[in-house]
Amino acid sequence: MILSDLLGSPVLTADGERLGVVVDARLALDGPPDGMLSAARLYGLVVSPHSHSSFAGYERTDVDAPALIARFLRWRARGSVLVLWADLASFTGDVVRLRPGATLYSPRLQEAQG
């Protein structure tokens, strides 16, 4: 699977409720360096109910400059969640489905959202 196949895909809960679309991915670097970099693995997907494009990192940090852009991008990122890769049940027909009991996290990774 290619990551770009997931971007823009609708995300449904286990009950079939539309959560939003995949707008970004989070990667984790694991293990010892392989050449210049550590091996990367897909940690989770950022899902937005409002936007169809990335938030340029403004959803996960306290970046506030330039102020107008930061304020706009934070507003656009409202309601976004991080879904861990382990909580995905399937990706078929360009639709991502979550497993029952999937936990939704803040894109800031500070707390679960339900």
C-alpha positions, 0 to 999 in steps of 0.5 A: 500500500502507498500512503498517498492511497490513504490520503483523502479517503473517508473514515468510518467508525465500526458502526458506519458513522462518517468520522471525516477524511484522512488528511495526514499521517504520523510516522514513528522512527524505530530501531537503530539507524539503517544507513542515515535514518532509523526505520519508519513505521506508520503510527496513525492517521490524522482524520478531519471532519472539516478539511481535505488537506494537511494542517502543516503541523499547526494542529499538533503544536503551539505554533502561533506565528504568523498569527493570522495563518496559525489562527486560521489553520487551528480553526480549520483543524478543529475536531480532528483526531488521531487514529492509531494504525492498530485501530484500523480494521480495513481499507477497502474500496477507498474507505478506511474502517475503524475497529470496534472500540477504537480510541480517538486521540487528540492530534497533539497526542495529549489525551484520548477524545472518546 
